[in-house]
C-alpha cells in the first residue's frame, strides 16, 4: 500500500510542468492578480522584521529613512519594469536556460551553481526567521546578535520542521507559490501595521501629532549601536534599490515574470516595495525600539502582537522562502537536467534548511543581501544586452547556441572582470558594498559590448 502511494505521488509530481527548458506557452500566462499577490507576499516577509530592526541599530535618522526608502524603492520598481520584465516577456525562459543559450553549458554551469547556492542562503534566512516564532511555545532559546552556531537541538528540529513545509509548497510549482502569497499577504500586512500601532504608546505616542517627534527622538535617532557603522540617506536609498538586485537587475525574476501577459506587470513589484520594503521596514523598526534590545523576529512580534504576531512571522518567512527555493530549484535543475524538478527542489530545500540552522546568516543579513546581489548582477547586464539590444547592434544574440561554444568568453570575462573592478573600487576607493551595484552594472555593460564586438568580429 505504501509502495502504491509513493508511486502515485511520484507520477503526480512528474506531471507538474514548470517549463524549465522551454518558453512558457500562451495558455499558461498569468494576469495582474497573481503577480501583485506574489510580490506583496514575498516582500512583506519575515526578513522585514530583521532589516527594519537593523536600520534602527545602524542609527538611521527618521528623515533619512523615509526619504531614502521612497527613492530607493521607486528605483527598484523601475528596474523590474524596464529591465527585467521586458526581457522575461520577450524570451519566456528562465534566466538559467537563457544563460545556456548565451554563455554555453560550462559557463552557465558555474553561474547557476553560484546562483542556486546564493538563493539557498537567502531562503535559509527566511526559514531562520520563521523558526524564531515557531520555537516560542516550546521555550527554545533564540539566537542573539553574536550567535554563529545552532543554539540547541530544539532549534535544529524547529528549523527542519519549518523548512519541510516551505519545500513542499515550492515543489508544488509556481501556481501554488503565488496562491499561497495571495492568501497570506492581506492578513500579514495588517498584523505588521497593527503591531507597530499597538506599541506606539510605550514610545510616548498617543496621537498622530506625537509620532514624528517620537520617531526622531526614540526610534530612528541617528545614533548607531556601539560597534556598528552609521547609515545615511544614501545607505538607505541604495539598500532599498539593491536589496533585490539579483531579482531585477540580475534578472533572476525572469523565472517569475516569464509567466506575465505583458512587460507592464513588472510594475506589480510596487506592491512588495511599498507595502513591504517601505511600511513593513518602518513597522519593524518601531517594534525593535519598543522591544528594548530583542533581536529575534519571533520574540519582537510576539511581544507586540501576541500569538498573531508570532504566526505572522512564520507565514511571512514562508511567503518569501517559497519563491526563493523555487528559483534555486530551477537553477539547480539547469545544472542537473536529467533530474526531475521535484527531486531537485527537494534537494534544494534540504540544503537550504541545513543552512538555516546557523543564525549568523540572519544577523548579518544586510551585508549578505548586498553581496549576493552584487555577485549575480553582471550576468543580468549580459542577459539584458543580449536579449534586448544585440539585434539592433548587429551582434549575435544567443552566441553559444549559434556557434556551439561551451564557454562564451565575452560573458565570462564580463562577469569576472566586473567583480574584480568592484573589489578594486571597494578596497582602493573605499566605496561600501551597498553602493557598488550601480558602477558595477555600467562596467558590465561596457565590458560585454566591447568583448562581444571584438570576439564576434574575429569570427
Order of alpha helices (4+ residues) and beta strands (2+ residues): alpha-alpha-alpha-alpha-alpha-alpha-alpha-alpha-alpha-alpha-alpha-alpha-alpha-alpha-alpha-alpha-alpha-alpha-alpha-alpha-alpha
